[in-house]
Amino acid sequence: MAAVAAALGAPAREGVARLSLDTSLDRVILGDCLKVLSDLPDECVDLVFLDPPYYLQLPRKKLVRWGVATEVDSPEREWDRFSSFAEYDDFMTRVFAECQRLMKPSATIWVIGTYHNIYRVGALMQDLGFWILNDVTWFKTNPMPNWLGVRMTNATETLLWAVRDRRAKGYTYNAAVAKEYAKADFGSRITLNVWRLPICTGNERLRGPDGAKLHPTQKPERLLERVVRLSSARGHIVLDPMAGTGTLGAVASRLGRRFIIVEREPTYAEAAAARLGVPLVVHEPGLA
Ligand SMILES: C[S@@+](CC[C@H](N)C(=O)[O-])C[C@H]1O[C@@H](n2cnc3c(N)ncnc32)[C@H](O)[C@@H]1O
């Protein structure tokens, strides 16, 4: 990690026991989002982007050593492991409830997922009173092929876009921006809930000292640019509670939005702070 931080420019670090809105803005917060968000006041953000664990239920890697098969954890995806759907649903419900509390009445939330989790996530949101505005299909122009040939290649992800409750009014929707994307993707004159974009590759992809991907699910900036441009205005506060490499923050800062970025894994949080050129705040409630 030192090499990654050095390459990107090591971020300044500060530890805090309790955060306020002021001390959360425009920096990366290293901590558990449930604890971090509980410090923040009601109705303080204009936009939430949530890219949570998908609970892929990947098998643990089998490793054959000296002819003996052992099972090892892949540290790369430890954050995606839950013991059951019930545990996943409970975690996601608590995250959604906190996001809902932090959303201004005019705020919207985007949640991204795949078939692994998106149906559960949608149901949990509806149970909490969120009102879904659109489900956007991201059609990946360069998906990871299904090499085994046992089923079709999954070339899509879904983004749910919602207000915090059915009565919410005055949310930001930049229709001209939606039209621009429909025209670019399909030559269509009407807005469409399908986006055609490649996955994150090339120079945009953050890499560790060994040249391997730093994060397994780094999202492309062009995808988050659509989210930010379509549903927020300059000066708005955007929140990413599970920020990984900080893609939302990178886009938000470039587009003149303020951001609150939280990530629990030190490696990712440090890389995000270095990427954004902002301080890393270590949330340590135990200090209080
Ligand atoms: C799907 S990834 C986000 C990727 C990110 N959008 C990007 O472009 O790099 C989900 C992230 O949530 C983080 N995470 C999981 N549980 C968390 C929690 N309780 N608090 C904060 N972050 C958490 C994981 O460490 C992981 O980096």
The ligand as an ORCA input file, in Angstrom:
! r2SCAN-3c Opt
* xyz 0 1
  C     -18.677     -2.300     -4.455
  S     -17.377     -1.591     -3.557
  C     -17.410      0.141     -4.014
  C     -16.550      0.449     -5.215
  C     -16.480      1.939     -5.556
  N     -17.748      2.433     -6.074
  C     -15.367      2.280     -6.531
  O     -15.632      2.807     -7.628
  O     -14.212      1.988     -6.206
  C     -18.051     -1.611     -1.927
  C     -17.124     -1.088     -0.861
  O     -17.837     -1.037      0.386
  C     -16.891     -1.140      1.419
  N     -17.640     -1.444      2.652
  C     -18.259     -2.601      2.990
  N     -18.854     -2.499      4.184
  C     -18.624     -1.225      4.620
  C     -18.989     -0.503      5.799
  N     -19.707     -1.070      6.792
  N     -18.589      0.790      5.910
  C     -17.841      1.374      4.929
  N     -17.456      0.728      3.806
  C     -17.845     -0.552      3.640
  C     -15.971     -2.244      0.926
  O     -14.720     -2.218      1.582
  C     -15.882     -1.928     -0.593
  O     -14.728     -1.175     -0.891
*
